[in-house]
Amino acid sequence: MTELPEVEVIRKTLERDLVGKRVKDVTVKTTAVVARHRNRPAFIKALTGRRIESIVRLGTSLVLELDEGAALVVRLGTQGNLVREIATAEAGKTTPVVATFTTGGALHMVDPAKDGELYVVARDEVPNLPELVPGGIDPLTETFTWPAFSQQLRERDAPLKLVLIDDTFVVGLGDLYSDEILWASGLSGQRSSAGLSSQEVRRLYRAVLEVLFEAVKQGGATEATPEFDDDDFDTESSEFIKVYGREGEACGRCRQPIHRGAVEGHDSYFCANCQT
Ligand SMILES: [Zn+2]
């Protein structure tokens, strides 16, 4: 679950730790993760010796801007992470790429689902890479207004759950944050996006911002460990998560049990009593 808040938390952490560091050595265990390059040595050559100048986020992708006009694009996939380690730390089974730095320390790219990707391009090519253009609204960086939000909801005319998990509407909410946003707004995920009152639209709009900013403040919903396992969702470390993964627990608002269901095949946790 590397969703929008998690990627923003990774970006902030890396910005603090990595800017100014120069890449000393690069190890790549699988070809697939650097498949855009001719081969592994081509990727290693492009990254070795480069200094990290800044780290930006485009939707759920990260771009590490490097010296000499280069950029390292990091697409984390569904469960990926970038983890700071000491230089001698051994790479785990799910760590396909390790970079060490001339001043010590290392960066491990963890990719349990094997669907992440890294590549080095010229920095001026980045704006032309279609996969890096967020298709939807990025509420953490853009000023998105509720009238525009309202218009999109009306036009889409689909169950709210499906609208919220659609990256072409709002980027990177996924099953977890869409459920949290619905709970926070008191709306059922089955409701049609076109059938909301203006008051309900405002509630939903506020909930998107509140849930995302709180998630970033809390460091995301998942712990940044290489051993992170999607089946072992750690609710203890995620107290700000109110419904997702909490089937049978008491709703934080009305104390009724939280239900688990599905909206057109998408996992959905909700309180049937206070989400209408
Ligand atoms: Zn409730």
Residues whose N, C-alpha, C, O or C-beta is under 5 A from the ligand:
A	BS01	ZN	C251 R253 C254 R255 C271 N273 C274
